[in-house]
C-alpha cells in the first residue's frame, strides 16, 4: 500500500542545515524524500548517507539545477507515480520547524484534498521589513485572484495535494511559482487551509538564501499582474473540477469581504483588499464616463477580482444614476455597499 502522506525536501547547497532538517522531519514518522536540485556543496552526499541510515527514503536527482519550482515539480511527479496522496514540503535551510508536521497531518486527515499553507505567526522581530511588505502585497494579489485570504503567501511550508500539484504548470520558474500555485490550485476548487508555524530566522552570517531580490521580485510582480488578467477570463478552471465550489466562494466574497476585525494575517489580507477595492472603486466612479458600458465593465471586474459590493457600488454609482433604466437601483446600491462593509465587521474569523 503506498504512503498517503510523505515529506518532500528540495535541496540546493544547504550542507550546513540539511542533516538536522531531515532528521527532524523523519522524527515525525513520515517517509522523507529529498530532491537534489544540482547541489554543489555536498548536500546531496549528506542526504544519500541518511538514506543508508534509514532516515531518508530516497534522493531524487534533477537533471540540472532547475530552481525550487522545478525541483518541487520533479518531486511531485515522482511521488504521484508512487501513489502518494499528499506531500508536505519543507525547506532545507532550517526555517521550518518539523514539530508542526503532526498538526499538519491532523488537518490533512480531516481535509484530505486540501492544501495546507504555513503562516509564520507571530512575526519574528528579525524579519526584514521589505519581506513583510512583499508578503502583504502577495497576500492581497492572491485574494484578488481567487478570493482566498492568505496570511503568508511566500511561506514554503505546505501540504500539497499531489495529484493536483503534479498536473499544474505555471508561468513562473522560480520563487514566484509557489505563490502562483496557490491561485491555480484554488481555481481548481481545492480548499486552502492556513496553519500557524514558528517564524525562524537564522543569524544573517549563517543564513543561506538563494532568493535574489532584483531578479525574483520583478518576476513576482509580473506573475501577479498576469494572473489578474487571466482571472477576468470566464473559463471553468480545471476542466470543470471544483467549479461549483469556486462559484460559491466567489459569491460569498461578493456578499461579504471576510472578517475585517482582528489581528490575524488573514484578516489583514481581507482588510487590505477592502481598502484597495474601495479606493479604486471611488476613483473609477469619479473618472469613468457615465454609461451602461461602465456599469458592465466595473461590475464584471469587481466580480472576477472579488472586490465586493461596496467597491462595485462606488464604481458604477454615477453611471447607474445617469442611466434612466437603472436609476431606481441607486438607493439599493447604497444599502448593499453598507451591508457589505458591516458584514465584514461582524463576521467571525474561521
Buried (B, 14 or more C-beta within 10 A) or exposed (E): EEBBBBBBBBBBBBBBBBBEBBBBBBBBEBBBBBBBBBBEBEBBBBBBEBBEEEBBBBBBEBEEBBBBBBBBBBBBBBBBEBEBBBBBBBBBBBBBBBEBBEEBBEBBEEBEBBBBBBBBBEEBEEEEEEEEEBBBBBBBBBBBBBBBBBBBBBBBBBBBBBBBBBEBEBBBBBBBBBBBBBBBBBBBBBBBBBBBBBBBBBEEEEEBEBEEEEEBBEBBBEBBEEBBEBBEEEEEBBEEBBBEBBEEBBEEBBEBBBBBBEEBBBBBBBBBBBEBBBEBBBEBBEEBEBEBEBBEBBBEBBBBBBBBBBBBBBBBBBBBBBBEEBEEBBEEBEEBBEEBBEBBEEBEEE
